[in-house]
Amino acid sequence: MEPACDTGALTAELSARCEKVHAFDAVPDAVAETRRRGLANVDVTEAVLPEGFPDVQADLVVLSEILYYLSDEDLRKTVDHAITGLAPGGDLVLVHWRPWAPEATRDAAETHELVASRPELTPLIEHRDEQFLLHVLRRR
């Protein structure tokens, strides 16, 4: 599952590795661009975070370049929905750009710390690059 899929660049990569991908975005043009990619195993819908999560259990949820833009309340709700939509033993991947984005409410490190502190999740992988921060967390 890929919330906030934008124009589908990462969605296309996921589709090559996943049996089924549920992708969504709030921007109609981004949804249309993702659909134009013609990925047979991808279901693309227009939906707004935090409520837009499909009613499915996924083995993988990828939250890329979105969480640090959300208010504290929307971040909490989005992570709640992501965890609920993640099958037990499934993985939550967080990846965010490290340079400060002017529109962001917090930086990548603070965002990832907030999510990684959730008791439902076990940290598996942490990668800190100068440009981005990546965490893989497993649902208990």
DSSP file (Angstrom, degrees, kcal/mol; ACC not computed):
  #  RESIDUE AA STRUCTURE BP1 BP2  ACC     N-H-->O    O-->H-N    N-H-->O    O-->H-N    TCO  KAPPA ALPHA  PHI   PSI    X-CA   Y-CA   Z-CA
    1    1 A M              0   0    0      0, 0.0    61,-2.7     0, 0.0    22,-0.2   0.000 360.0 360.0 360.0 135.8    0.0    0.0    0.0
    2    2 A E  E     -a   23   0A   0     20,-2.9    22,-1.9    59,-0.2     3,-0.4  -0.806 360.0-166.1-131.2  93.3    1.3    3.4   -0.9
    3    3 A P  E    S+a   24   0A   0      0, 0.0    61,-0.5     0, 0.0    22,-0.2  -0.466  78.9  20.7 -69.6 149.2   -0.5    6.4    0.5
    4    4 A A  S    S+     0   0    0     20,-0.9    21,-0.3    43,-0.2    60,-0.1   0.952  75.5 171.9  56.6  54.2    0.3    9.8   -1.1
    5    5 A C    >   -     0   0    0     19,-2.2     3,-2.0    -3,-0.4     6,-0.3   0.576  15.8-165.7 -73.8 -10.7    1.7    8.1   -4.2
    6    6 A D  T 3   -     0   0    0      1,-0.3    28,-0.3    18,-0.2    -1,-0.2  -0.362  68.3 -16.6  57.1-131.9    2.1   11.3   -6.1
    7    7 A T  T 3  S-     0   0    0     26,-0.1    -1,-0.3    27,-0.1    -2,-0.1   0.363  99.5-103.3 -91.2   6.9    2.6   10.6   -9.8
    8    8 A G  S <> S+     0   0    0     -3,-2.0     4,-2.4     3,-0.0     5,-0.2   0.613  77.1 132.8  92.7  12.7    3.5    6.9   -9.3
    9    9 A A  H  > S+     0   0    0     -4,-0.3     4,-1.3     2,-0.2     5,-0.1   0.960  87.0  35.0 -62.0 -49.9    7.2    6.7   -9.7
   10   10 A L  H  > S+     0   0    0     -5,-0.3     4,-2.7     1,-0.2     5,-0.2   0.855 113.3  61.5 -70.7 -34.0    7.7    4.7   -6.5
   11   11 A T  H  > S+     0   0    0     -6,-0.3     4,-2.6     1,-0.2    -2,-0.2   0.907 102.0  51.9 -56.5 -43.3    4.4    2.9   -7.2
   12   12 A A  H  X S+     0   0    0     -4,-2.4     4,-1.1     2,-0.2    -1,-0.2   0.899 110.0  48.6 -62.0 -41.1    5.8    1.6  -10.5
   13   13 A E  H  < S+     0   0    0     -4,-1.3     4,-0.5     1,-0.2     3,-0.4   0.912 112.5  48.3 -65.2 -42.1    8.9    0.2   -8.6
   14   14 A L  H >X S+     0   0    0     -4,-2.7     4,-1.8     1,-0.2     3,-1.5   0.883 104.8  59.4 -64.6 -38.0    6.6   -1.4   -6.0
   15   15 A S  H 3< S+     0   0    0     -4,-2.6    -1,-0.2     1,-0.3    -2,-0.2   0.800 100.1  56.6 -63.5 -27.8    4.4   -3.0   -8.7
   16   16 A A  T 3< S+     0   0    0     -4,-1.1    -1,-0.3    -3,-0.4    -2,-0.2   0.663 118.8  32.2 -74.9 -15.6    7.4   -4.8  -10.1
   17   17 A R  T <4 S+     0   0    0     -3,-1.5     2,-0.3    -4,-0.5    -2,-0.2   0.533 111.0  67.7-117.5 -12.0    8.0   -6.4   -6.6
   18   18 A C     <  -     0   0    0     -4,-1.8     3,-0.1     1,-0.1    23,-0.1  -0.861  68.3-138.0-117.9 147.0    4.5   -6.8   -5.2
   19   19 A E  S    S+     0   0    0     -2,-0.3     2,-0.3     1,-0.3    -1,-0.1   0.907  93.7   6.5 -64.9 -42.7    1.6   -9.0   -6.2
   20   20 A K        -     0   0    0     -6,-0.1     2,-0.4    -3,-0.1    -1,-0.3  -0.997  66.3-161.5-144.2 138.7   -0.9   -6.1   -5.7
   21   21 A V  E     - b   0  42A   0     20,-2.5    22,-3.0    -2,-0.3     2,-0.7  -0.989   5.1-160.4-125.2 127.6   -0.4   -2.4   -4.8
   22   22 A H  E     + b   0  43A   0     -2,-0.4   -20,-2.9    20,-0.2     2,-0.4  -0.935  24.2 175.9-102.8 111.8   -3.1   -0.1   -3.4
   23   23 A A  E     +ab   2  44A   0     20,-2.8    22,-2.1    -2,-0.7     2,-0.3  -0.911   4.5 171.3-119.5 143.9   -2.0    3.4   -4.1
   24   24 A F  E     +ab   3  45A   0    -22,-1.9   -19,-2.2    -2,-0.4   -20,-0.9  -0.995   9.2 179.2-150.7 157.5   -3.8    6.7   -3.5
   25   25 A D  E     - b   0  46A   0     20,-1.6    22,-1.7    -2,-0.3    23,-0.1  -0.979  31.4-132.2-152.2 155.6   -3.3   10.4   -3.5
   26   26 A A  S    S+     0   0    0     -2,-0.3    22,-0.1    20,-0.2    20,-0.1   0.633  85.8  84.9 -84.1 -15.4   -5.4   13.5   -2.8
   27   27 A V     >  -     0   0    0      1,-0.2     4,-2.2    20,-0.1     3,-0.5  -0.795  67.7-152.2 -96.4 115.9   -4.3   15.3   -6.0
   28   28 A P  H  > S+     0   0    0      0, 0.0     4,-2.6     0, 0.0     5,-0.2   0.869  95.9  52.5 -54.8 -41.1   -6.5   14.3   -9.0
   29   29 A D  H  > S+     0   0    0      1,-0.2     4,-2.3     2,-0.2     5,-0.1   0.875 109.2  50.2 -64.2 -36.2   -3.7   15.1  -11.5
   30   30 A A  H  > S+     0   0    0     -3,-0.5     4,-2.3     2,-0.2    -1,-0.2   0.910 111.0  48.8 -66.8 -41.9   -1.3   12.8   -9.6
   31   31 A V  H  X S+     0   0    0     -4,-2.2     4,-2.5     2,-0.2    -2,-0.2   0.925 111.6  49.7 -62.1 -44.9   -3.8   10.0   -9.5
   32   32 A A  H  X S+     0   0    0     -4,-2.6     4,-2.1     1,-0.2    -2,-0.2   0.906 110.8  49.6 -61.4 -42.3   -4.4   10.4  -13.3
   33   33 A E  H  X S+     0   0    0     -4,-2.3     4,-0.7     2,-0.2    -1,-0.2   0.902 110.6  49.8 -64.5 -40.9   -0.6   10.3  -14.0
   34   34 A T  H >< S+     0   0    0     -4,-2.3     3,-0.9   -28,-0.3     5,-0.4   0.914 110.9  49.9 -63.4 -42.0   -0.3    7.2  -11.9
   35   35 A R  H >< S+     0   0    0     -4,-2.5     3,-2.2     1,-0.2    -2,-0.2   0.873 101.2  63.4 -63.7 -36.8   -3.1    5.6  -13.8
   36   36 A R  H 3< S+     0   0    0     -4,-2.1    -1,-0.2     1,-0.3    -2,-0.2   0.714  86.3  73.7 -62.6 -19.1   -1.5    6.5  -17.1
   37   37 A R  T << S-     0   0    0     -3,-0.9    -1,-0.3    -4,-0.7    -2,-0.2   0.711  96.7-141.6 -67.4 -18.4    1.4    4.3  -16.2
   38   38 A G    <   +     0   0    0     -3,-2.2     2,-0.8    -4,-0.2    -2,-0.1   0.861  30.4 175.3  64.0  39.2   -0.9    1.3  -16.9
   39   39 A L    >   -     0   0    0     -5,-0.4     3,-1.7     1,-0.2    -1,-0.2  -0.698  19.7-156.6 -83.5 111.4    0.3   -0.9  -14.1
   40   40 A A  T 3  S+     0   0    0     -2,-0.8    -1,-0.2     1,-0.3    -2,-0.1   0.791  89.1  46.8 -62.4 -32.0   -2.0   -3.9  -14.1
   41   41 A N  T 3  S+     0   0    0    -23,-0.1   -20,-2.5   -21,-0.1     2,-0.5   0.182  94.9  95.0 -98.2  18.6   -1.5   -4.9  -10.5
   42   42 A V  E <   -b   21   0A   0     -3,-1.7     2,-0.6   -22,-0.2   -20,-0.2  -0.943  55.4-160.7-115.8 127.8   -2.0   -1.4   -9.1
   43   43 A D  E     -b   22   0A   0    -22,-3.0   -20,-2.8    -2,-0.5     2,-0.5  -0.933  17.5-168.8-102.2 114.6   -5.3   -0.1   -7.8
   44   44 A V  E     +b   23   0A   0     -2,-0.6     2,-0.3   -22,-0.2   -20,-0.2  -0.914  10.4 169.6-112.4 127.9   -5.1    3.8   -7.8
   45   45 A T  E     -b   24   0A   0    -22,-2.1   -20,-1.6    -2,-0.5     2,-0.6  -0.916  36.7-115.3-132.8 159.9   -7.7    5.9   -6.1
   46   46 A E  E     +b   25   0A   0     -2,-0.3     2,-0.3   -22,-0.2   -20,-0.2  -0.862  53.2 144.5 -93.5 120.9   -8.2    9.5   -5.1
   47   47 A A        -     0   0    0    -22,-1.7     2,-0.4    -2,-0.6   -43,-0.2  -0.989  41.1-127.4-157.7 152.2   -8.3    9.8   -1.3
   48   48 A V     >  -     0   0    0     -2,-0.3     4,-1.9   -22,-0.1     3,-0.2  -0.848  40.4 -86.5-107.4 136.1   -7.2   12.2    1.4
   49   49 A L  T  4 S+     0   0    0     -2,-0.4    26,-0.1     1,-0.3    25,-0.1  -0.556 100.0  21.5 -74.0 146.6   -5.0   11.4    4.4
   50   50 A P  T >4 S+     0   0    0      0, 0.0     3,-0.6     0, 0.0    -1,-0.3  -0.999 130.7  35.8 -94.0  -7.5   -5.7   10.4    7.1
   51   51 A E  T 34 S+     0   0    0     -3,-0.2    -2,-0.2     1,-0.2    27,-0.0   0.619  94.4  85.8 -80.2 -11.6   -9.1    8.9    6.3
   52   52 A G  T 3<  +     0   0    0     -4,-1.9    -1,-0.2     2,-0.0    -3,-0.1   0.372  52.8 127.1 -78.5   4.9   -8.4    7.6    2.8
   53   53 A F    <   -     0   0    0     -3,-0.6    -5,-0.0    -5,-0.1     2,-0.0  -0.381  61.1-120.2 -64.9 135.1   -6.8    4.2    3.6
   54   54 A P        -     0   0    0      0, 0.0     2,-1.9     0, 0.0    -1,-0.1  -0.349  26.8-106.5 -70.3 157.4   -8.5    1.3    1.8
   55   55 A D  S    S+     0   0    0      2,-0.1     2,-0.3    -2,-0.0    -2,-0.0  -0.525  80.8 112.6 -85.2  71.3  -10.1   -1.4    3.9
   56   56 A V        -     0   0    0     -2,-1.9     2,-0.6   -34,-0.0   -34,-0.0  -0.927  67.1-123.8-137.0 160.1   -7.4   -4.0    3.2
   57   57 A Q        -     0   0    0     -2,-0.3     2,-0.3    29,-0.1    29,-0.2  -0.952  35.6-167.9-105.2 117.6   -4.7   -5.8    5.1
   58   58 A A  E     -c   86   0B   0     27,-3.5    29,-3.2    -2,-0.6    32,-0.1  -0.749  29.2-145.9-107.2 152.1   -1.3   -5.2    3.4
   59   59 A D  E    S+     0   0B   0     -2,-0.3    32,-2.7     1,-0.2     2,-0.4   0.652  92.3  30.4 -82.0 -18.5    2.0   -6.9    3.9
   60   60 A L  E     -c   91   0B   0     30,-0.2     2,-0.4    32,-0.0    -1,-0.2  -0.994  59.1-174.3-146.2 132.0    3.7   -3.6    3.2
   61   61 A V  E     -c   92   0B   0     30,-2.2    32,-3.0    -2,-0.4     2,-0.6  -0.998  12.9-161.1-124.7 126.8    2.8    0.1    3.8
   62   62 A V  E     -c   93   0B   0    -61,-2.7     2,-0.7    -2,-0.4    32,-0.2  -0.935   7.6-173.6-112.4 118.4    5.2    2.7    2.4
   63   63 A L  E     +c   94   0B   0     30,-3.2    32,-1.9    -2,-0.6     2,-0.5  -0.902  18.4 173.7-111.2 101.4    5.0    6.2    3.7
   64   64 A S  E     -c   95   0B   0     -2,-0.7    32,-0.2   -61,-0.5    30,-0.1  -0.937  58.4 -20.5-119.4 123.9    7.3    8.3    1.6
   65   65 A E  S    S+     0   0    0     30,-2.5    -1,-0.2    -2,-0.5    31,-0.1   0.806 115.0  83.0  57.6  36.4    7.8   12.1    1.7
   66   66 A I    >   +     0   0    0     29,-0.2     3,-1.9    -3,-0.1     4,-0.5   0.635  62.5  72.3-133.1 -39.4    4.4   12.8    3.4
   67   67 A L  G >  S+     0   0    0      1,-0.3     3,-1.3     2,-0.2    11,-0.1   0.815  91.6  59.4 -62.0 -34.2    4.4   12.5    7.1
   68   68 A Y  G 3  S+     0   0    0      1,-0.3    37,-2.9    36,-0.1    38,-1.0   0.607 101.0  57.7 -74.3  -6.8    6.4   15.6    8.0
   69   69 A Y  G <  S+     0   0    0     -3,-1.9    -1,-0.3    35,-0.3    -2,-0.2   0.607  90.4  93.6 -89.4 -13.7    3.8   17.7    6.2
   70   70 A L  S <  S-     0   0    0     -3,-1.3    35,-0.2    -4,-0.5    -4,-0.0  -0.470  80.3-111.6 -84.3 149.2    1.0   16.5    8.4
   71   71 A S     >  -     0   0    0     -2,-0.2     4,-2.8     1,-0.1     5,-0.2  -0.242  39.6-100.6 -63.8 165.4   -0.3   18.2   11.6
   72   72 A D  H  > S+     0   0    0      1,-0.2     4,-2.3     2,-0.2     5,-0.2   0.915 125.0  47.7 -56.2 -43.9    0.3   16.3   14.8
   73   73 A E  H  > S+     0   0    0      2,-0.2     4,-2.5     1,-0.2    -1,-0.2   0.925 113.4  45.9 -65.4 -45.8   -3.3   15.0   14.8
   74   74 A D  H  > S+     0   0    0      2,-0.2     4,-2.6     1,-0.2    -1,-0.2   0.849 111.1  53.9 -68.1 -32.9   -3.2   14.0   11.1
   75   75 A L  H  X S+     0   0    0     -4,-2.8     4,-2.6     2,-0.2     5,-0.2   0.953 110.3  46.7 -62.1 -48.9    0.1   12.3   11.7
   76   76 A R  H  X S+     0   0    0     -4,-2.3     4,-2.4    -5,-0.2    -2,-0.2   0.933 115.3  45.6 -58.8 -47.3   -1.3   10.2   14.6
   77   77 A K  H  X S+     0   0    0     -4,-2.5     4,-2.7     2,-0.2    -1,-0.2   0.901 112.1  51.5 -64.4 -41.4   -4.4    9.3   12.6
   78   78 A T  H  X S+     0   0    0     -4,-2.6     4,-2.6     1,-0.2    -1,-0.2   0.927 112.1  45.6 -62.3 -45.0   -2.4    8.4    9.5
   79   79 A V  H  X S+     0   0    0     -4,-2.6     4,-2.7     2,-0.2     5,-0.2   0.890 110.7  54.4 -66.8 -38.2   -0.1    6.1   11.4
   80   80 A D  H  X S+     0   0    0     -4,-2.4     4,-2.5    -5,-0.2    -2,-0.2   0.948 112.0  44.0 -56.3 -49.0   -3.1    4.6   13.2
   81   81 A H  H  X S+     0   0    0     -4,-2.7     4,-2.4     2,-0.2    -2,-0.2   0.889 112.3  52.4 -64.9 -39.7   -4.7    3.8    9.8
   82   82 A A  H  < S+     0   0    0     -4,-2.6     4,-0.4     2,-0.2    -1,-0.2   0.925 112.0  45.4 -62.7 -44.1   -1.3    2.5    8.4
   83   83 A I  H >< S+     0   0    0     -4,-2.7     3,-1.0     1,-0.2    -2,-0.2   0.913 112.9  50.3 -66.4 -42.5   -0.9    0.1   11.4
   84   84 A T  H 3< S+     0   0    0     -4,-2.5    -1,-0.2     1,-0.2    -2,-0.2   0.879 112.0  48.5 -61.7 -37.8   -4.5   -1.0   11.2
   85   85 A G  T 3< S+     0   0    0     -4,-2.4   -27,-3.5    -5,-0.2     2,-0.5   0.471  95.4  90.8 -81.6  -1.7   -4.1   -1.7    7.5
   86   86 A L  E <  S-c   58   0B   0     -3,-1.0   -27,-0.2    -4,-0.4     3,-0.1  -0.844  78.6-127.6-100.0 124.6   -0.9   -3.6    8.0
   87   87 A A  E >   -     0   0B   0    -29,-3.2     3,-2.9    -2,-0.5    52,-0.3  -0.340  42.3 -85.7 -63.4 147.7   -1.1   -7.3    8.5
   88   88 A P  E 3  S+     0   0B   0      0, 0.0    52,-0.2     0, 0.0    -1,-0.1  -0.349 123.0  23.2 -54.1 132.7    0.6   -8.7   11.7
   89   89 A G  E 3  S+     0   0B   0     50,-1.9    51,-0.1     1,-0.3    -2,-0.1   0.370  98.6 130.5  86.3  -4.6    4.2   -9.3   10.7
   90   90 A G  E <   -     0   0B   0     -3,-2.9    49,-2.9   -32,-0.1     2,-0.4  -0.350  55.8-115.9 -79.2 164.1    3.9   -6.8    7.9
   91   91 A D  E     -cD  60 138B   0    -32,-2.7   -30,-2.2    47,-0.2     2,-0.5  -0.839  13.6-156.9-110.6 137.9    6.4   -4.0    7.3
   92   92 A L  E     -cD  61 137B   0     45,-3.6    45,-2.8    -2,-0.4     2,-0.5  -0.957  15.2-160.2-107.6 120.6    6.0   -0.2    7.5
   93   93 A V  E     -cD  62 136B   0    -32,-3.0   -30,-3.2    -2,-0.5     2,-0.5  -0.899   6.3-170.9-106.3 127.8    8.6    1.7    5.5
   94   94 A L  E     +cD  63 135B   0     41,-2.8    41,-2.5    -2,-0.5     2,-0.4  -0.970  10.4 168.4-114.6 129.2    9.2    5.3    6.2
   95   95 A V  E     +cD  64 134B   0    -32,-1.9   -30,-2.5    -2,-0.5     2,-0.3  -0.955   5.3 165.4-143.9 125.3   11.4    7.4    3.9
   96   96 A H  E     - D   0 133B   0     37,-2.1    37,-2.6    -2,-0.4     2,-0.1  -0.990  40.2-105.2-142.4 146.4   11.8   11.2    4.1
   97   97 A W  E     - D   0 132B   0     -2,-0.3    11,-0.3    35,-0.2    35,-0.3  -0.452  26.4-148.6 -66.3 136.7   14.1   13.8    2.7
   98   98 A R        +     0   0    0     33,-3.0    10,-0.3    -2,-0.1    34,-0.2   0.860  69.0  91.0 -84.8 -37.0   16.4   15.2    5.4
   99   99 A P  S    S-     0   0    0      0, 0.0     2,-0.1     0, 0.0    -2,-0.1  -0.362  94.7 -95.4 -59.1 141.1   16.9   18.8    4.2
  100  100 A W        -     0   0    0      1,-0.1    -2,-0.1     7,-0.1     7,-0.1  -0.331  32.7-148.2 -63.2 129.4   14.3   21.0    5.8
  101  101 A A    >   -     0   0    0      5,-0.2     3,-2.0    -4,-0.2     5,-0.1  -0.878  13.1-136.4 -96.2 127.9   11.2   21.6    3.7
  102  102 A P  T 3  S+     0   0    0      0, 0.0    -1,-0.1     0, 0.0    -2,-0.0   0.798 103.7  50.3 -56.4 -30.7    9.7   25.0    4.4
  103  103 A E  T 3  S+     0   0    0     -3,-0.0     2,-0.1     2,-0.0    -3,-0.0   0.543  88.7 109.9 -84.9  -6.5    6.1   23.6    4.5
  104  104 A A    <   -     0   0    0     -3,-2.0   -35,-0.3     1,-0.1     3,-0.1  -0.367  59.0-152.3 -74.1 147.8    7.0   20.8    6.9
  105  105 A T  S    S+     0   0    0    -37,-2.9     2,-0.3     1,-0.2   -36,-0.2   0.605  82.7   2.2 -90.9 -15.0    5.7   20.8   10.5
  106  106 A R  S    S-     0   0    0    -38,-1.0    -1,-0.2    -5,-0.1    -5,-0.2  -0.960  83.6 -97.2-159.7 165.8    8.7   18.8   11.7
  107  107 A D     >  -     0   0    0     -2,-0.3     4,-2.3    -3,-0.1     5,-0.2  -0.320  40.7 -99.7 -86.8 174.7   11.9   17.3   10.2
  108  108 A A  H  > S+     0   0    0    -10,-0.3     4,-2.8   -11,-0.3     5,-0.2   0.898 119.5  52.7 -61.6 -43.1   12.4   13.7    9.1
  109  109 A A  H  > S+     0   0    0      1,-0.2     4,-2.4     2,-0.2    -1,-0.2   0.933 111.7  44.4 -62.5 -47.2   14.2   12.6   12.3
  110  110 A E  H  > S+     0   0    0      2,-0.2     4,-2.2     1,-0.2    -1,-0.2   0.907 113.8  51.7 -63.5 -40.9   11.4   13.9   14.6
  111  111 A T  H  X S+     0   0    0     -4,-2.3     4,-1.8     1,-0.2    -2,-0.2   0.943 112.1  44.8 -60.1 -49.1    8.8   12.4   12.3
  112  112 A H  H  X S+     0   0    0     -4,-2.8     4,-3.1     1,-0.2    -1,-0.2   0.871 110.7  54.5 -66.1 -37.0   10.5    9.0   12.2
  113  113 A E  H  X S+     0   0    0     -4,-2.4     4,-1.3    -5,-0.2    -1,-0.2   0.911 106.9  51.6 -62.0 -42.1   11.0    9.0   16.0
  114  114 A L  H  < S+     0   0    0     -4,-2.2    -1,-0.2     1,-0.2    -2,-0.2   0.915 115.8  40.3 -61.0 -43.4    7.3    9.6   16.6
  115  115 A V  H >< S+     0   0    0     -4,-1.8     3,-1.9     1,-0.2    -2,-0.2   0.926 112.5  53.9 -72.4 -44.8    6.3    6.7   14.4
  116  116 A A  H 3< S+     0   0    0     -4,-3.1    -1,-0.2     1,-0.3    -2,-0.2   0.716  99.1  65.1 -64.8 -20.1    9.1    4.3   15.6
  117  117 A S  T 3< S+     0   0    0     -4,-1.3    -1,-0.3    -5,-0.2    -2,-0.2   0.535  73.2 116.7 -80.1  -5.1    8.0    4.9   19.2
  118  118 A R    X   -     0   0    0     -3,-1.9     3,-1.7     1,-0.1    -3,-0.0  -0.448  66.8-138.3 -66.3 132.5    4.6    3.3   18.6
  119  119 A P  T 3  S+     0   0    0      0, 0.0    -1,-0.1     0, 0.0    21,-0.0   0.694  99.3  64.3 -67.1 -17.9    4.3    0.1   20.8
  120  120 A E  T 3  S+     0   0    0     19,-0.1    20,-3.0    20,-0.0     2,-0.4   0.566  97.0  71.6 -79.1  -7.6    2.7   -1.8   17.9
  121  121 A L  E <   -E  139   0B   0     -3,-1.7    18,-0.2    18,-0.2   -30,-0.1  -0.878  61.6-158.1-119.4 141.3    5.9   -1.6   15.8
  122  122 A T  E     -E  138   0B   0     16,-2.7    16,-3.1    -2,-0.4     2,-0.2  -0.971  27.5-123.1-113.8 123.2    9.4   -3.2   16.1
  123  123 A P  E     +E  137   0B   0      0, 0.0    14,-0.2     0, 0.0     3,-0.1  -0.451  37.4 164.2 -66.0 133.4   12.3   -1.4   14.4
  124  124 A L  E     +     0   0B   0     12,-3.1     2,-0.4     1,-0.4    13,-0.2   0.731  61.3  16.2-112.0 -47.5   14.1   -3.6   11.9
  125  125 A I  E     -E  136   0B   0     11,-1.7    11,-2.3     2,-0.0     2,-0.4  -0.986  52.6-175.8-136.8 139.5   16.2   -1.2    9.7
  126  126 A E  E     -E  135   0B   0     -2,-0.4     2,-0.4     9,-0.2     9,-0.2  -0.992   5.4-179.4-133.4 128.6   17.5    2.3   10.0
  127  127 A H  E     -E  134   0B   0      7,-3.0     7,-2.7    -2,-0.4     2,-0.6  -0.981   6.0-168.4-129.7 120.6   19.4    4.0    7.3
  128  128 A R  E     +E  133   0B   0     -2,-0.4     2,-0.3     5,-0.2     5,-0.2  -0.930  12.7 172.3-111.4 112.4   20.6    7.6    7.7
  129  129 A D        -     0   0    0      3,-2.8    -2,-0.0    -2,-0.6   -31,-0.0  -0.750  46.3-111.4-109.2 160.6   21.9    9.2    4.6
  130  130 A E  S    S+     0   0    0     -2,-0.3    -1,-0.1     1,-0.2     3,-0.1   0.860 119.3  34.5 -58.2 -34.0   22.9   12.9    4.2
  131  131 A Q  S    S+     0   0    0      1,-0.2   -33,-3.0   -33,-0.1     2,-0.3   0.741 125.1  17.1 -96.4 -26.4   19.9   13.3    1.9
  132  132 A F  E     -D   97   0B   0    -35,-0.3    -3,-2.8   -34,-0.2     2,-0.4  -0.955  56.0-138.3-147.4 163.8   17.3   11.0    3.4
  133  133 A L  E     -DE  96 128B   0    -37,-2.6   -37,-2.1    -2,-0.3     2,-0.4  -0.989  21.6-172.6-124.8 132.3   16.2    8.9    6.4
  134  134 A L  E     +DE  95 127B   0     -7,-2.7    -7,-3.0    -2,-0.4     2,-0.4  -0.988   6.1 176.0-130.3 133.5   14.8    5.4    6.0
  135  135 A H  E     -DE  94 126B   0    -41,-2.5   -41,-2.8    -2,-0.4     2,-0.5  -0.993  14.9-159.0-131.9 143.0   13.2    3.1    8.6
  136  136 A V  E     -DE  93 125B   0    -11,-2.3   -12,-3.1    -2,-0.4   -11,-1.7  -0.995  17.6-177.0-118.2 124.5   11.6   -0.3    8.3
  137  137 A L  E     -DE  92 123B   0    -45,-2.8   -45,-3.6    -2,-0.5     2,-0.4  -0.953  15.2-142.5-122.9 139.2    9.3   -1.2   11.2
  138  138 A R  E     -DE  91 122B   0    -16,-3.1   -16,-2.7    -2,-0.4     2,-0.3  -0.861  17.8-123.0-106.5 135.1    7.5   -4.5   11.6
  139  139 A R  E       E   0 121B   0    -49,-2.9   -50,-1.9    -2,-0.4   -18,-0.2  -0.586 360.0 360.0 -73.4 131.8    4.0   -4.7   13.1
  140  140 A R              0   0    0    -20,-3.0    -1,-0.1    -2,-0.3   -19,-0.1   0.454 360.0 360.0 -73.7 360.0    3.8   -7.0   16.1
